[in-house]
Amino acid sequence: TSIEDVKLVSDGSGLPDYFKAEIDPTTNELTFKPQSGTSNPVNDVKSHLKFTVVDAFGHKIPYSLPFTVKKAQ
């Protein structure tokens, strides 16, 4: 199995959020890297973490999980 097409999308704008989500294809470890040119959010931002799981038979199953980018402290 593997995970592909990982992205963090803002519910408000429908665009990629403050962080770029990346998956290591060998370990399936998920990391978040700040997007260049974005500032820290002043309020919590409701978003969705979207990704596709590929099972052992090659079936691609899309998932979307609620995710909140917390405001800067």
All heavy atoms as a GROMACS GRO file, in nm:
protein
  565
    1THR      N    1   0.084  -0.119   0.000
    1THR     CA    2   0.000   0.000   0.000
    1THR      C    3   0.088   0.124   0.000
    1THR      O    4   0.203   0.120   0.043
    1THR     CB    5  -0.093   0.003   0.122
    1THR    OG1    6  -0.013   0.006   0.240
    1THR    CG2    7  -0.185  -0.116   0.122
    2SER      N    8   0.032   0.234  -0.046
    2SER     CA    9   0.106   0.360  -0.046
    2SER      C   10   0.007   0.476  -0.036
    2SER      O   11  -0.114   0.459  -0.052
    2SER     CB   12   0.191   0.374  -0.172
    2SER     OG   13   0.109   0.377  -0.287
    3ILE      N   14   0.063   0.593  -0.010
    3ILE     CA   15  -0.016   0.716  -0.001
    3ILE      C   16   0.040   0.814  -0.103
    3ILE      O   17   0.161   0.829  -0.116
    3ILE     CB   18  -0.009   0.776   0.141
    3ILE    CG1   19  -0.066   0.676   0.242
    3ILE    CG2   20  -0.085   0.908   0.148
    3ILE    CD1   21  -0.047   0.716   0.386
    4GLU      N   22  -0.050   0.881  -0.175
    4GLU     CA   23  -0.005   0.977  -0.276
    4GLU      C   24  -0.099   1.097  -0.280
    4GLU      O   25  -0.204   1.097  -0.218
    4GLU     CB   26   0.004   0.911  -0.413
    4GLU     CG   27  -0.125   0.850  -0.462
    4GLU     CD   28  -0.112   0.775  -0.595
    4GLU    OE1   29  -0.009   0.710  -0.618
    4GLU    OE2   30  -0.206   0.784  -0.674
    5ASP      N   31  -0.057   1.198  -0.354
    5ASP     CA   32  -0.137   1.320  -0.374
    5ASP      C   33  -0.180   1.384  -0.243
    5ASP      O   34  -0.297   1.420  -0.225
    5ASP     CB   35  -0.260   1.291  -0.460
    5ASP     CG   36  -0.226   1.238  -0.597
    5ASP    OD1   37  -0.123   1.280  -0.652
    5ASP    OD2   38  -0.303   1.154  -0.649
    6VAL      N   39  -0.087   1.402  -0.150
    6VAL     CA   40  -0.119   1.462  -0.021
    6VAL      C   41  -0.120   1.614  -0.034
    6VAL      O   42  -0.028   1.673  -0.091
    6VAL     CB   43  -0.016   1.420   0.086
    6VAL    CG1   44  -0.048   1.484   0.219
    6VAL    CG2   45  -0.010   1.270   0.098
    7LYS      N   46  -0.225   1.677   0.018
    7LYS     CA   47  -0.231   1.824   0.018
    7LYS      C   48  -0.318   1.872   0.132
    7LYS      O   49  -0.411   1.804   0.175
    7LYS     CB   50  -0.277   1.878  -0.116
    7LYS     CG   51  -0.411   1.828  -0.160
    7LYS     CD   52  -0.439   1.870  -0.303
    7LYS     CE   53  -0.549   1.784  -0.359
    7LYS     NZ   54  -0.530   1.742  -0.493
    8LEU      N   55  -0.286   1.989   0.181
    8LEU     CA   56  -0.362   2.056   0.285
    8LEU      C   57  -0.434   2.172   0.219
    8LEU      O   58  -0.371   2.262   0.163
    8LEU     CB   59  -0.268   2.105   0.396
    8LEU     CG   60  -0.332   2.165   0.519
    8LEU    CD1   61  -0.424   2.064   0.589
    8LEU    CD2   62  -0.226   2.214   0.615
    9VAL      N   63  -0.568   2.170   0.222
    9VAL     CA   64  -0.648   2.267   0.148
    9VAL      C   65  -0.737   2.345   0.245
    9VAL      O   66  -0.808   2.286   0.328
    9VAL     CB   67  -0.736   2.194   0.043
    9VAL    CG1   68  -0.822   2.292  -0.032
    9VAL    CG2   69  -0.648   2.115  -0.052
   10SER      N   70  -0.734   2.477   0.233
   10SER     CA   71  -0.817   2.565   0.316
   10SER      C   72  -0.964   2.549   0.278
   10SER      O   73  -0.999   2.550   0.160
   10SER     CB   74  -0.775   2.710   0.296
   10SER     OG   75  -0.867   2.798   0.354
   11ASP      N   76  -1.051   2.535   0.379
   11ASP     CA   77  -1.195   2.527   0.353
   11ASP      C   78  -1.248   2.658   0.295
   11ASP      O   79  -1.338   2.659   0.212
   11ASP     CB   80  -1.272   2.494   0.480
   11ASP     CG   81  -1.252   2.351   0.526
   11ASP    OD1   82  -1.185   2.273   0.455
   11ASP    OD2   83  -1.304   2.316   0.634
   12GLY      N   84  -1.191   2.771   0.342
   12GLY     CA   85  -1.240   2.902   0.300
   12GLY      C   86  -1.210   2.935   0.154
   12GLY      O   87  -1.297   2.978   0.080
   13SER      N   88  -1.085   2.913   0.113
   13SER     CA   89  -1.044   2.953  -0.021
   13SER      C   90  -1.041   2.837  -0.121
   13SER      O   91  -1.043   2.860  -0.242
   13SER     CB   92  -0.905   3.017  -0.017
   13SER     OG   93  -0.807   2.920   0.015
   14GLY      N   94  -1.032   2.714  -0.070
   14GLY     CA   95  -1.019   2.598  -0.158
   14GLY      C   96  -0.879   2.585  -0.217
   14GLY      O   97  -0.856   2.504  -0.306
   15LEU      N   98  -0.786   2.666  -0.167
   15LEU     CA   99  -0.649   2.665  -0.216
   15LEU      C  100  -0.557   2.596  -0.117
   15LEU      O  101  -0.592   2.580   0.000
   15LEU     CB  102  -0.602   2.809  -0.238
   15LEU     CG  103  -0.681   2.889  -0.342
   15LEU    CD1  104  -0.637   3.035  -0.341
   15LEU    CD2  105  -0.663   2.828  -0.480
   16PRO      N  106  -0.437   2.558  -0.163
   16PRO     CA  107  -0.340   2.500  -0.069
   16PRO      C  108  -0.319   2.594   0.050
   16PRO      O  109  -0.319   2.716   0.035
   16PRO     CB  110  -0.213   2.489  -0.152
   16PRO     CG  111  -0.263   2.475  -0.292
   16PRO     CD  112  -0.387   2.562  -0.298
   17ASP      N  113  -0.302   2.534   0.167
   17ASP     CA  114  -0.298   2.609   0.292
   17ASP      C  115  -0.158   2.657   0.327
   17ASP      O  116  -0.069   2.657   0.244
   17ASP     CB  117  -0.354   2.522   0.405
   17ASP     CG  118  -0.438   2.601   0.503
   17ASP    OD1  119  -0.414   2.721   0.520
   17ASP    OD2  120  -0.530   2.542   0.560
   18TYR      N  121  -0.139   2.697   0.451
   18TYR     CA  122  -0.014   2.755   0.499
   18TYR      C  123   0.104   2.659   0.494
   18TYR      O  124   0.219   2.701   0.494
   18TYR     CB  125  -0.031   2.803   0.644
   18TYR     CG  126  -0.124   2.920   0.654
   18TYR    CD1  127  -0.261   2.902   0.671
   18TYR    CD2  128  -0.077   3.050   0.644
   18TYR    CE1  129  -0.347   3.009   0.679
   18TYR    CE2  130  -0.161   3.158   0.652
   18TYR     CZ  131  -0.296   3.137   0.670
   18TYR     OH  132  -0.381   3.244   0.676
   19PHE      N  133   0.076   2.530   0.490
   19PHE     CA  134   0.182   2.430   0.489
   19PHE      C  135   0.167   2.338   0.370
   19PHE      O  136   0.056   2.308   0.326
   19PHE     CB  137   0.178   2.345   0.617
   19PHE     CG  138   0.201   2.425   0.742
   19PHE    CD1  139   0.095   2.475   0.814
   19PHE    CD2  140   0.329   2.451   0.785
   19PHE    CE1  141   0.116   2.549   0.929
   19PHE    CE2  142   0.352   2.525   0.899
   19PHE     CZ  143   0.246   2.575   0.971
   20LYS      N  144   0.280   2.292   0.319
   20LYS     CA  145   0.279   2.191   0.213
   20LYS      C  146   0.294   2.056   0.280
   20LYS      O  147   0.389   2.033   0.354
   20LYS     CB  148   0.392   2.215   0.115
   20LYS     CG  149   0.393   2.116   0.002
   20LYS     CD  150   0.501   2.146  -0.098
   20LYS     CE  151   0.492   2.041  -0.208
   20LYS     NZ  152   0.585   2.066  -0.314
   21ALA      N  153   0.199   1.968   0.256
   21ALA     CA  154   0.204   1.832   0.312
   21ALA      C  155   0.282   1.745   0.215
   21ALA      O  156   0.259   1.749   0.094
   21ALA     CB  157   0.063   1.779   0.331
   22GLU      N  158   0.375   1.668   0.271
   22GLU     CA  159   0.454   1.576   0.189
   22GLU      C  160   0.457   1.440   0.255
   22GLU      O  161   0.455   1.429   0.377
   22GLU     CB  162   0.597   1.629   0.175
   22GLU     CG  163   0.606   1.761   0.100
   22GLU     CD  164   0.748   1.812   0.086
   22GLU    OE1  165   0.838   1.760   0.155
   22GLU    OE2  166   0.769   1.905   0.008
   23ILE      N  167   0.462   1.336   0.171
   23ILE     CA  168   0.468   1.200   0.221
   23ILE      C  169   0.596   1.135   0.168
   23ILE      O  170   0.627   1.147   0.050
   23ILE     CB  171   0.342   1.118   0.181
   23ILE    CG1  172   0.334   0.987   0.254
   23ILE    CG2  173   0.332   1.098   0.035
   23ILE    CD1  174   0.277   0.996   0.391
   24ASP      N  175   0.669   1.068   0.256
   24ASP     CA  176   0.787   0.993   0.215
   24ASP      C  177   0.739   0.860   0.159
   24ASP      O  178   0.677   0.781   0.232
   24ASP     CB  179   0.879   0.972   0.334
   24ASP     CG  180   1.007   0.899   0.298
   24ASP    OD1  181   1.001   0.803   0.218
   24ASP    OD2  182   1.113   0.936   0.351
   25PRO      N  183   0.763   0.832   0.031
   25PRO     CA  184   0.708   0.710  -0.030
   25PRO      C  185   0.765   0.580   0.027
   25PRO      O  186   0.702   0.476   0.015
   25PRO     CB  187   0.742   0.725  -0.178
   25PRO     CG  188   0.854   0.822  -0.183
   25PRO     CD  189   0.839   0.911  -0.064
   26THR      N  190   0.880   0.585   0.090
   26THR     CA  191   0.937   0.462   0.144
   26THR      C  192   0.889   0.432   0.285
   26THR      O  193   0.875   0.316   0.323
   26THR     CB  194   1.091   0.466   0.143
   26THR    OG1  195   1.136   0.580   0.216
   26THR    CG2  196   1.143   0.474   0.000
   27THR      N  197   0.860   0.536   0.364
   27THR     CA  198   0.818   0.515   0.503
   27THR      C  199   0.672   0.554   0.527
   27THR      O  200   0.619   0.526   0.634
   27THR     CB  201   0.905   0.598   0.598
   27THR    OG1  202   0.884   0.738   0.569
   27THR    CG2  203   1.051   0.563   0.586
   28ASN      N  204   0.609   0.622   0.430
   28ASN     CA  205   0.474   0.678   0.446
   28ASN      C  206   0.468   0.777   0.561
   28ASN      O  207   0.363   0.798   0.621
   28ASN     CB  208   0.368   0.568   0.464
   28ASN     CG  209   0.330   0.504   0.331
   28ASN    OD1  210   0.345   0.565   0.226
   28ASN    ND2  211   0.283   0.383   0.337
   29GLU      N  212   0.581   0.841   0.592
   29GLU     CA  213   0.585   0.944   0.697
   29GLU      C  214   0.538   1.076   0.639
   29GLU      O  215   0.583   1.121   0.534
   29GLU     CB  216   0.727   0.959   0.749
   29GLU     CG  217   0.738   1.058   0.862
   29GLU     CD  218   0.879   1.063   0.919
   29GLU    OE1  219   0.925   0.960   0.970
   29GLU    OE2  220   0.940   1.171   0.909
   30LEU      N  221   0.444   1.139   0.710
   30LEU     CA  222   0.385   1.265   0.668
   30LEU      C  223   0.457   1.381   0.736
   30LEU      O  224   0.479   1.378   0.857
   30LEU     CB  225   0.237   1.268   0.706
   30LEU     CG  226   0.158   1.393   0.676
   30LEU    CD1  227   0.152   1.419   0.527
   30LEU    CD2  228   0.017   1.382   0.734
   31THR      N  229   0.496   1.481   0.658
   31THR     CA  230   0.559   1.602   0.714
   31THR      C  231   0.488   1.725   0.657
   31THR      O  232   0.426   1.719   0.552
   31THR     CB  233   0.709   1.609   0.679
   31THR    OG1  234   0.725   1.607   0.537
   31THR    CG2  235   0.787   1.494   0.742
   32PHE      N  236   0.500   1.834   0.729
   32PHE     CA  237   0.443   1.961   0.686
   32PHE      C  238   0.555   2.063   0.680
   32PHE      O  239   0.630   2.081   0.775
   32PHE     CB  240   0.336   2.010   0.784
   32PHE     CG  241   0.217   1.920   0.791
   32PHE    CD1  242   0.208   1.821   0.887
   32PHE    CD2  243   0.113   1.933   0.700
   32PHE    CE1  244   0.098   1.736   0.893
   32PHE    CE2  245   0.003   1.850   0.705
   32PHE     CZ  246  -0.005   1.752   0.802
   33LYS      N  247   0.566   2.133   0.565
   33LYS     CA  248   0.668   2.235   0.548
   33LYS      C  249   0.598   2.367   0.519
   33LYS      O  250   0.504   2.372   0.439
   33LYS     CB  251   0.761   2.198   0.434
   33LYS     CG  252   0.841   2.073   0.463
   33LYS     CD  253   0.940   2.043   0.354
   33LYS     CE  254   1.017   1.916   0.395
   33LYS     NZ  255   1.111   1.875   0.294
   34PRO      N  256   0.643   2.476   0.585
   34PRO     CA  257   0.579   2.606   0.559
   34PRO      C  258   0.588   2.644   0.411
   34PRO      O  259   0.691   2.621   0.347
   34PRO     CB  260   0.660   2.703   0.644
   34PRO     CG  261   0.729   2.619   0.746
   34PRO     CD  262   0.752   2.486   0.682
   35GLN      N  263   0.480   2.697   0.359
   35GLN     CA  264   0.479   2.747   0.221
   35GLN      C  265   0.558   2.877   0.218
   35GLN      O  266   0.544   2.961   0.307
   35GLN     CB  267   0.337   2.776   0.174
   35GLN     CG  268   0.250   2.655   0.166
   35GLN     CD  269   0.250   2.594   0.026
   35GLN    OE1  270   0.349   2.598  -0.045
   35GLN    NE2  271   0.138   2.537  -0.010
   36SER      N  272   0.641   2.896   0.119
   36SER     CA  273   0.712   3.022   0.109
   36SER      C  274   0.614   3.133   0.072
   36SER      O  275   0.519   3.111  -0.002
   36SER     CB  276   0.822   3.013   0.004
   36SER     OG  277   0.768   2.987  -0.123
   37GLY      N  278   0.634   3.249   0.129
   37GLY     CA  279   0.549   3.363   0.097
   37GLY      C  280   0.421   3.371   0.176
   37GLY      O  281   0.340   3.459   0.151
   38THR      N  282   0.399   3.281   0.271
   38THR     CA  283   0.278   3.290   0.353
   38THR      C  284   0.314   3.342   0.491
   38THR      O  285   0.423   3.318   0.542
   38THR     CB  286   0.207   3.154   0.369
   38THR    OG1  287   0.296   3.062   0.430
   38THR    CG2  288   0.162   3.100   0.234
   39SER      N  289   0.222   3.414   0.551
   39SER     CA  290   0.243   3.464   0.686
   39SER      C  291   0.170   3.371   0.784
   39SER      O  292   0.088   3.289   0.744
   39SER     CB  293   0.189   3.606   0.698
   39SER     OG  294   0.052   3.609   0.667
   40ASN      N  295   0.200   3.384   0.911
   40ASN     CA  296   0.132   3.303   1.012
   40ASN      C  297  -0.015   3.345   1.022
   40ASN      O  298  -0.045   3.464   1.017
   40ASN     CB  299   0.198   3.320   1.148
   40ASN     CG  300   0.335   3.260   1.152
   40ASN    OD1  301   0.363   3.165   1.084
   40ASN    ND2  302   0.423   3.318   1.233
   41PRO      N  303  -0.106   3.250   1.037
   41PRO     CA  304  -0.247   3.286   1.048
   41PRO      C  305  -0.276   3.358   1.180
   41PRO      O  306  -0.218   3.324   1.283
   41PRO     CB  307  -0.320   3.152   1.042
   41PRO     CG  308  -0.220   3.049   1.076
   41PRO     CD  309  -0.086   3.105   1.041
   42VAL      N  310  -0.362   3.458   1.174
   42VAL     CA  311  -0.400   3.531   1.295
   42VAL      C  312  -0.520   3.467   1.364
   42VAL      O  313  -0.551   3.498   1.478
   42VAL     CB  314  -0.427   3.680   1.266
   42VAL    CG1  315  -0.300   3.750   1.222
   42VAL    CG2  316  -0.536   3.696   1.162
   43ASN      N  317  -0.588   3.379   1.294
   43ASN     CA  318  -0.699   3.301   1.349
   43ASN      C  319  -0.682   3.156   1.305
   43ASN      O  320  -0.611   3.128   1.209
   43ASN     CB  321  -0.834   3.352   1.298
   43ASN     CG  322  -0.864   3.491   1.347
   43ASN    OD1  323  -0.857   3.519   1.466
   43ASN    ND2  324  -0.896   3.582   1.255
   44ASP      N  325  -0.747   3.064   1.377
   44ASP     CA  326  -0.744   2.925   1.335
   44ASP      C  327  -0.807   2.914   1.196
   44ASP      O  328  -0.905   2.982   1.165
   44ASP     CB  329  -0.823   2.837   1.432
   44ASP     CG  330  -0.756   2.824   1.568
   44ASP    OD1  331  -0.641   2.872   1.583
   44ASP    OD2  332  -0.817   2.766   1.658
   45VAL      N  333  -0.748   2.830   1.111
   45VAL     CA  334  -0.797   2.813   0.974
   45VAL      C  335  -0.846   2.670   0.956
   45VAL      O  336  -0.769   2.575   0.966
   45VAL     CB  337  -0.685   2.845   0.872
   45VAL    CG1  338  -0.735   2.823   0.730
   45VAL    CG2  339  -0.634   2.987   0.890
   46LYS      N  340  -0.976   2.656   0.931
   46LYS     CA  341  -1.034   2.524   0.905
   46LYS      C  342  -0.989   2.478   0.766
   46LYS      O  343  -0.997   2.553   0.669
   46LYS     CB  344  -1.186   2.528   0.910
   46LYS     CG  345  -1.241   2.571   1.043
   46LYS     CD  346  -1.224   2.460   1.144
   46LYS     CE  347  -1.289   2.500   1.274
   46LYS     NZ  348  -1.264   2.409   1.381
   47SER      N  349  -0.940   2.356   0.760
   47SER     CA  350  -0.886   2.300   0.637
   47SER      C  351  -0.920   2.153   0.629
   47SER      O  352  -0.984   2.099   0.719
   47SER     CB  353  -0.733   2.317   0.637
   47SER     OG  354  -0.697   2.451   0.657
   48HIS      N  355  -0.876   2.090   0.521
   48HIS     CA  356  -0.887   1.945   0.506
   48HIS      C  357  -0.755   1.891   0.454
   48HIS      O  358  -0.693   1.950   0.364
   48HIS     CB  359  -1.000   1.907   0.410
   48HIS     CG  360  -1.131   1.895   0.478
   48HIS    ND1  361  -1.208   2.003   0.511
   48HIS    CD2  362  -1.197   1.786   0.522
   48HIS    CE1  363  -1.319   1.961   0.573
   48HIS    NE2  364  -1.314   1.830   0.580
   49LEU      N  365  -0.711   1.780   0.512
   49LEU     CA  366  -0.595   1.707   0.465
   49LEU      C  367  -0.649   1.604   0.366
   49LEU      O  368  -0.728   1.517   0.403
   49LEU     CB  369  -0.523   1.639   0.581
   49LEU     CG  370  -0.398   1.561   0.545
   49LEU    CD1  371  -0.292   1.652   0.484
   49LEU    CD2  372  -0.344   1.489   0.666
   50LYS      N  373  -0.612   1.618   0.240
   50LYS     CA  374  -0.663   1.530   0.135
   50LYS      C  375  -0.549   1.444   0.083
   50LYS      O  376  -0.438   1.493   0.061
   50LYS     CB  377  -0.723   1.613   0.022
   50LYS     CG  378  -0.843   1.695   0.068
   50LYS     CD  379  -0.904   1.773  -0.046
   50LYS     CE  380  -1.028   1.847   0.004
   50LYS     NZ  381  -1.106   1.902  -0.105
   51PHE      N  382  -0.578   1.317   0.064
   51PHE     CA  383  -0.477   1.224   0.013
   51PHE      C  384  -0.545   1.103  -0.048
   51PHE      O  385  -0.665   1.081  -0.031
   51PHE     CB  386  -0.380   1.182   0.124
   51PHE     CG  387  -0.446   1.119   0.244
   51PHE    CD1  388  -0.458   0.982   0.255
   51PHE    CD2  389  -0.496   1.199   0.347
   51PHE    CE1  390  -0.518   0.925   0.366
   51PHE    CE2  391  -0.557   1.142   0.458
   51PHE     CZ  392  -0.568   1.005   0.468
   52THR      N  393  -0.466   1.025  -0.122
   52THR     CA  394  -0.516   0.905  -0.186
   52THR      C  395  -0.436   0.786  -0.134
   52THR      O  396  -0.313   0.791  -0.131
   52THR     CB  397  -0.502   0.914  -0.339
   52THR    OG1  398  -0.574   1.029  -0.383
   52THR    CG2  399  -0.555   0.790  -0.408
   53VAL      N  400  -0.505   0.681  -0.093
   53VAL     CA  401  -0.442   0.557  -0.050
   53VAL      C  402  -0.453   0.458  -0.166
   53VAL      O  403  -0.559   0.441  -0.224
   53VAL     CB  404  -0.510   0.499   0.076
   53VAL    CG1  405  -0.453   0.362   0.109
   53VAL    CG2  406  -0.493   0.594   0.193
   54VAL      N  407  -0.339   0.396  -0.199
   54VAL     CA  408  -0.337   0.293  -0.303
   54VAL      C  409  -0.319   0.160  -0.232
   54VAL      O  410  -0.220   0.138  -0.162
   54VAL     CB  411  -0.222   0.317  -0.403
   54VAL    CG1  412  -0.227   0.213  -0.514
   54VAL    CG2  413  -0.230   0.458  -0.462
   55ASP      N  414  -0.418   0.070  -0.249
   55ASP     CA  415  -0.410  -0.059  -0.180
   55ASP      C  416  -0.324  -0.159  -0.259
   55ASP      O  417  -0.271  -0.127  -0.366
   55ASP     CB  418  -0.549  -0.114  -0.147
   55ASP     CG  419  -0.629  -0.158  -0.267
   55ASP    OD1  420  -0.572  -0.175  -0.378
   55ASP    OD2  421  -0.751  -0.179  -0.252
   56ALA      N  422  -0.310  -0.278  -0.206
   56ALA     CA  423  -0.224  -0.381  -0.265
   56ALA      C  424  -0.270  -0.424  -0.404
   56ALA      O  425  -0.192  -0.481  -0.480
   56ALA     CB  426  -0.219  -0.502  -0.173
   57PHE      N  427  -0.396  -0.396  -0.439
   57PHE     CA  428  -0.448  -0.433  -0.570
   57PHE      C  429  -0.447  -0.316  -0.669
   57PHE      O  430  -0.497  -0.328  -0.779
   57PHE     CB  431  -0.590  -0.487  -0.555
   57PHE     CG  432  -0.598  -0.607  -0.465
   57PHE    CD1  433  -0.644  -0.595  -0.336
   57PHE    CD2  434  -0.555  -0.731  -0.509
   57PHE    CE1  435  -0.650  -0.705  -0.252
   57PHE    CE2  436  -0.560  -0.842  -0.427
   57PHE     CZ  437  -0.607  -0.829  -0.297
   58GLY      N  438  -0.392  -0.202  -0.625
   58GLY     CA  439  -0.384  -0.085  -0.712
   58GLY      C  440  -0.506   0.004  -0.709
   58GLY      O  441  -0.515   0.100  -0.784
   59HIS      N  442  -0.604  -0.026  -0.622
   59HIS     CA  443  -0.722   0.059  -0.610
   59HIS      C  444  -0.683   0.189  -0.541
   59HIS      O  445  -0.613   0.188  -0.441
   59HIS     CB  446  -0.831  -0.011  -0.528
   59HIS     CG  447  -0.876  -0.139  -0.587
   59HIS    ND1  448  -0.854  -0.260  -0.526
   59HIS    CD2  449  -0.941  -0.168  -0.703
   59HIS    CE1  450  -0.904  -0.357  -0.600
   59HIS    NE2  451  -0.956  -0.304  -0.709
   60LYS      N  452  -0.730   0.300  -0.594
   60LYS     CA  453  -0.703   0.432  -0.537
   60LYS      C  454  -0.826   0.480  -0.462
   60LYS      O  455  -0.933   0.494  -0.520
   60LYS     CB  456  -0.663   0.530  -0.646
   60LYS     CG  457  -0.531   0.492  -0.710
   60LYS     CD  458  -0.484   0.596  -0.808
   60LYS     CE  459  -0.346   0.556  -0.861
   60LYS     NZ  460  -0.285   0.664  -0.938
   61ILE      N  461  -0.809   0.504  -0.331
   61ILE     CA  462  -0.920   0.544  -0.246
   61ILE      C  463  -0.890   0.684  -0.190
   61ILE      O  464  -0.795   0.701  -0.114
   61ILE     CB  465  -0.941   0.444  -0.131
   61ILE    CG1  466  -0.963   0.303  -0.187
   61ILE    CG2  467  -1.060   0.485  -0.044
   61ILE    CD1  468  -0.858   0.207  -0.149
   62PRO      N  469  -0.970   0.785  -0.230
   62PRO     CA  470  -0.946   0.920  -0.180
   62PRO      C  471  -0.999   0.936  -0.036
   62PRO      O  472  -1.103   0.880  -0.001
   62PRO     CB  473  -1.025   1.008  -0.277
   62PRO     CG  474  -1.131   0.920  -0.331
   62PRO     CD  475  -1.077   0.780  -0.329
   63TYR      N  476  -0.925   1.012   0.043
   63TYR     CA  477  -0.964   1.044   0.181
   63TYR      C  478  -0.955   1.194   0.201
   63TYR      O  479  -0.871   1.260   0.141
   63TYR     CB  480  -0.873   0.975   0.282
   63TYR     CG  481  -0.899   0.828   0.298
   63TYR    CD1  482  -0.833   0.735   0.221
   63TYR    CD2  483  -0.991   0.782   0.392
   63TYR    CE1  484  -0.857   0.600   0.235
   63TYR    CE2  485  -1.016   0.646   0.407
   63TYR     CZ  486  -0.949   0.556   0.328
   63TYR     OH  487  -0.973   0.422   0.342
   64SER      N  488  -1.037   1.244   0.289
   64SER     CA  489  -1.034   1.384   0.328
   64SER      C  490  -1.062   1.392   0.477
   64SER      O  491  -1.169   1.349   0.522
   64SER     CB  492  -1.139   1.463   0.249
   64SER     OG  493  -1.137   1.599   0.285
   65LEU      N  494  -0.966   1.443   0.552
   65LEU     CA  495  -0.981   1.453   0.697
   65LEU      C  496  -0.984   1.598   0.740
   65LEU      O  497  -0.903   1.679   0.692
   65LEU     CB  498  -0.863   1.383   0.766
   65LEU     CG  499  -0.843   1.235   0.735
   65LEU    CD1  500  -0.713   1.186   0.798
   65LEU    CD2  501  -0.960   1.155   0.786
   66PRO      N  502  -1.074   1.636   0.832
   66PRO     CA  503  -1.074   1.773   0.882
   66PRO      C  504  -0.943   1.803   0.953
   66PRO      O  505  -0.886   1.717   1.020
   66PRO     CB  506  -1.192   1.779   0.979
   66PRO     CG  507  -1.235   1.639   1.002
   66PRO     CD  508  -1.176   1.553   0.897
   67PHE      N  509  -0.894   1.924   0.935
   67PHE     CA  510  -0.764   1.965   0.988
   67PHE      C  511  -0.773   2.114   1.019
   67PHE      O  512  -0.830   2.189   0.941
   67PHE     CB  513  -0.657   1.940   0.881
   67PHE     CG  514  -0.516   1.949   0.929
   67PHE    CD1  515  -0.448   1.837   0.969
   67PHE    CD2  516  -0.451   2.071   0.931
   67PHE    CE1  517  -0.316   1.844   1.010
   67PHE    CE2  518  -0.320   2.079   0.972
   67PHE     CZ  519  -0.252   1.966   1.012
   68THR      N  520  -0.719   2.157   1.130
   68THR     CA  521  -0.718   2.298   1.165
   68THR      C  522  -0.575   2.347   1.177
   68THR      O  523  -0.497   2.291   1.253
   68THR     CB  524  -0.792   2.324   1.297
   68THR    OG1  525  -0.928   2.280   1.283
   68THR    CG2  526  -0.792   2.472   1.333
   69VAL      N  527  -0.542   2.451   1.101
   69VAL     CA  528  -0.413   2.518   1.116
   69VAL      C  529  -0.434   2.620   1.228
   69VAL      O  530  -0.515   2.711   1.215
   69VAL     CB  531  -0.368   2.587   0.985
   69VAL    CG1  532  -0.240   2.664   1.008
   69VAL    CG2  533  -0.353   2.484   0.874
   70LYS      N  534  -0.363   2.600   1.338
   70LYS     CA  535  -0.382   2.686   1.455
   70LYS      C  536  -0.314   2.821   1.434
   70LYS      O  537  -0.211   2.831   1.370
   70LYS     CB  538  -0.323   2.619   1.580
   70LYS     CG  539  -0.384   2.482   1.611
   70LYS     CD  540  -0.532   2.487   1.637
   70LYS     CE  541  -0.561   2.528   1.778
   70LYS     NZ  542  -0.703   2.533   1.810
   71LYS      N  543  -0.375   2.925   1.490
   71LYS     CA  544  -0.319   3.059   1.479
   71LYS      C  545  -0.183   3.066   1.547
   71LYS      O  546  -0.151   2.986   1.635
   71LYS     CB  547  -0.414   3.161   1.541
   71LYS     CG  548  -0.426   3.154   1.692
   71LYS     CD  549  -0.520   3.259   1.744
   71LYS     CE  550  -0.530   3.246   1.896
   71LYS     NZ  551  -0.614   3.349   1.951
   72ALA      N  552  -0.104   3.162   1.503
   72ALA     CA  553   0.030   3.181   1.560
   72ALA      C  554   0.019   3.222   1.706
   72ALA      O  555  -0.070   3.297   1.745
   72ALA     CB  556   0.104   3.287   1.481
   73GLN      N  557   0.106   3.168   1.787
   73GLN     CA  558   0.106   3.203   1.930
   73GLN      C  559   0.196   3.320   1.958
   73GLN      O  560   0.300   3.334   1.911
   73GLN     CB  561   0.155   3.082   2.011
   73GLN     CG  562   0.063   2.963   2.000
   73GLN     CD  563  -0.072   2.985   2.067
   73GLN    OE1  564  -0.083   3.050   2.170
   73GLN    NE2  565  -0.175   2.932   2.007
   0.00000   0.00000   0.00000
